[in-house]
Amino acid sequence: MKRNGLLTRFAHRFRRDDGNATIEFVILFPAILMLFLSAFEVGIFLTRSVLLDRALDLNVRALRLGHLNPATHDELKRRVCEDSLIFQDCPNAVSLELRPISNSSWDLPMGRIPCVDRNEDIQPAVEFNTGGDNEIMLVRACAVLDPFFGTTPFVINLPRDESGGMAIASMSTFVNEP
């Protein structure tokens, strides 16, 4: 009988809740932290995307109405960077392309938007043609930015370039006023 009492006390000791919360915390905390950081990272990514869209739309309006003086690649890039607010090193992170779209063939550029290559000193050539009166114009912008925490590529499956940056793209169309 004495042996049965010893087994009962031993079994009762294992049934107590001491330490169970610690084990659950150690197992679940990294997953919950990863979920929280990923949600924050996706929020930052989407905010950057919306800010690039907004900056491009504001400046396409100025370009369309002829308020962009001078209408050059550098001036448009400067204004987009000024309006995008939270982009770090924006002039070196953003590339802009402006090209007319043919009214007869409606040929749109194929492939990806040319983005900045941060590993190279020479950047890819982009077309910047302000077009003529009543011509349909396509403006494309690409910003290569570093992730905030580094979890975004894993969460929303975005590819990273060789420098570790992610590309955020935006485009808009307009018709040149006469």
C-alpha positions, 0 to 999 in steps of 0.5 A: 500500500505504501508503494501505491501512495508513492505512485499516486503522489508521483502521478499527481505531481505530473498532473499539476500545471506548473511549467505548462504555460512556459512550454506553450509560450516557448512553442507559440511565441515565435510563431505569433511574433512572426505573424505580427512582424509579417503583418506589420511588414505587409502594412509598410509595403502596401503603404509604400505602394500607395504612396508611390501611386499617389506621387505618380498620380499627382505628378502625372496631373501636373505633366498632363496640364503642362505645369511641370516646368521643365518637363524633364526626367530629372524634374519628374523624378524629383517631384515624385520623390518629394511627394512619396514622403517615406522613401529612403534615398529616393532619387537613387531608388526610383526609375521613371519611364514615359513613352507614347502609346500608338493610337493605331496598334495600341502596343504596350511595353512588354515585360517588367518595368526597368528598375534601379539596379543598386549593384551597378553604377550604370542604370538601365536605360529608360525611355523619356519621351514627352510626346505630342498633342493629343497623344496617349502617354504611359508613365511607369515608375519602379522603386527598389526599397529594402524590407522593413523587417525582412519578412515580406518576401516570405509572407507575400512571396515577393522576389528580392534582387541581388542587393536585397531590395524589393521592387514596388511598381506603379503606372498611369496613363494620360492624354497630352492636352493640346 
